[in-house]
Amino acid sequence: MHQIPTQEDDGAIVHLDPDEVLVCEVLGRMRSINARAARVRDVKIGKQNGEEADVMGMKAEYAFAKLFNTFPDLGLTPRSGSADGVISGYAYDIKATHYKNGKLLATKKINHHVDMYVLAVVTEPHVVDFKGYLFKKDFIKESNLRDLGHGEGYCVDQCNLKKFKKLKKITMQNDRNND
């Protein structure tokens, strides 16, 4: 049974069905294996292993696509520096963490294929809590550079992220303009 995403503090919580969790876990592990075999550099920020990060990222990407009623990228081709998907003409990059108070983080490597960054907190194997988003121009700037112990990168606290009510209005407006 599919659960409707819920609103909490202007964020969005998505519950994944057991089959969706299994698909994400398998795809995340396959992506990890393929990326390491192709020698794609693992540029995660944090201590988690690459496979764990890839599984968490796949759950977040899948849940975001579910939230916005789009189809997730289920590809297994090794890649670096591309977008996770597109909604209403905006290419997005999902940044996932398991920390409830996690921050939106990105390395200093600028991703020219992305228009916006989204923070997802994967709190349980089946729950993804989207805390907010920022457009690239608001995120990738010198004032957001910080070193959290893993090298300098872009960092924004949850309280400074834009809320999803605003994003839904923007995407609905863009959809109307494209019809």
LINZI-V996273 format. One record per residue. RES is the residue in one letter. PHI is phi as a letter, one per 30 degrees, with the letter a starting at -180 (NA if undefined). PSI is psi in whole degrees, 0 to 359 (* if undefined). D_LAST is the distance of its C-alpha to the last C-alpha in Angstrom with 2 decimals. Layout:
BEGIN
res: [RES;RES]
phi: [PHI;PHI]
psi: [PSI;PSI]
d_last: [D_LAST;D_LAST]
END
This chain:
BEGIN
res: [M;H;Q;I;P;T;Q;E;D;D;G;A;I;V;H;L;D;P;D;E;V;L;V;C;E;V;L;G;R;M;R;S;I;N;A;R;A;A;R;V;R;D;V;K;I;G;K;Q;N;G;E;E;A;D;V;M;G;M;K;A;E;Y;A;F;A;K;L;F;N;T;F;P;D;L;G;L;T;P;R;S;G;S;A;D;G;V;I;S;G;Y;A;Y;D;I;K;A;T;H;Y;K;N;G;K;L;L;A;T;K;K;I;N;H;H;V;D;M;Y;V;L;A;V;V;T;E;P;H;V;V;D;F;K;G;Y;L;F;K;K;D;F;I;K;E;S;N;L;R;D;L;G;H;G;E;G;Y;C;V;D;Q;C;N;L;K;K;F;K;K;L;K;K;I;T;M;Q;N;D;R;N;N;D]
phi: [NA;d;c;d;e;c;c;b;h;i;c;a;c;c;c;c;d;e;d;d;d;d;e;d;d;d;d;d;d;d;d;d;d;d;d;d;d;d;i;d;d;d;c;d;c;k;c;d;d;d;d;e;d;d;d;d;d;d;d;d;d;d;d;d;d;d;e;c;h;b;c;d;d;c;d;c;d;e;a;b;i;c;d;d;l;b;b;h;i;c;d;b;b;d;c;c;b;c;d;d;c;e;c;d;b;a;d;d;d;d;c;d;c;c;c;b;c;b;c;b;c;c;d;b;e;c;b;b;c;d;d;l;a;b;d;e;d;c;c;d;a;e;d;c;d;b;c;c;j;b;j;d;a;d;b;b;d;e;d;c;d;d;c;d;e;d;d;d;d;d;d;d;d;d;d;d;d;d;d]
psi: [130;136;140;135;141;154;134;119;40;12;199;128;128;129;126;140;158;321;323;320;315;314;315;320;316;312;319;317;320;318;318;313;313;319;316;322;327;5;32;127;130;109;26;156;112;179;346;153;163;319;316;317;321;321;314;317;320;319;317;317;316;314;323;318;321;317;319;13;45;174;130;158;111;13;151;1;131;137;158;130;24;172;157;340;184;132;128;40;357;120;132;155;119;130;117;147;163;359;124;329;23;158;158;118;147;149;172;350;117;128;104;352;2;137;331;155;139;136;124;134;115;99;333;169;336;7;126;122;110;119;335;189;165;143;154;316;334;345;310;82;156;324;345;4;130;156;113;18;358;21;159;140;178;138;128;133;155;322;344;8;153;148;159;338;316;319;319;321;318;314;323;319;315;322;318;321;334;351;*]
d_last: [31.79;28.60;28.84;26.03;25.77;27.75;27.54;30.74;31.34;27.61;27.58;26.47;28.90;27.95;30.61;30.75;32.43;35.62;34.03;31.18;33.90;35.83;32.93;32.30;36.04;36.47;33.50;34.59;38.13;37.12;35.02;38.07;40.45;38.35;37.81;41.52;42.55;40.41;42.00;38.77;40.13;39.58;38.52;38.19;39.66;42.14;44.94;43.18;43.55;40.79;40.29;40.03;37.43;35.39;35.51;34.56;31.66;30.39;30.58;28.63;25.89;25.67;25.70;22.92;20.66;21.84;21.17;17.48;17.11;16.70;19.31;22.11;23.67;26.78;28.16;31.85;32.08;33.93;31.86;32.38;30.13;26.70;23.84;23.87;20.14;16.68;14.34;11.13;12.69;16.08;18.97;21.44;25.13;26.72;30.29;32.35;35.76;38.08;39.46;38.36;38.76;37.31;35.79;32.75;34.53;33.89;36.38;36.85;35.24;31.95;28.98;26.97;24.18;23.35;21.38;22.60;25.51;25.78;29.15;29.91;33.32;34.38;37.09;38.08;37.41;34.66;33.38;30.94;30.67;27.93;29.51;26.85;25.24;25.53;23.60;25.79;26.94;28.31;29.94;31.28;33.77;37.54;37.99;36.61;39.11;41.64;44.13;44.30;47.02;45.09;44.60;42.47;38.72;35.84;36.25;34.63;35.86;33.65;34.28;32.58;29.27;26.07;25.35;22.48;21.57;20.38;18.48;16.68;15.67;14.54;12.45;10.88;10.23;8.80;6.46;5.38;5.61;3.82;0.00]
END
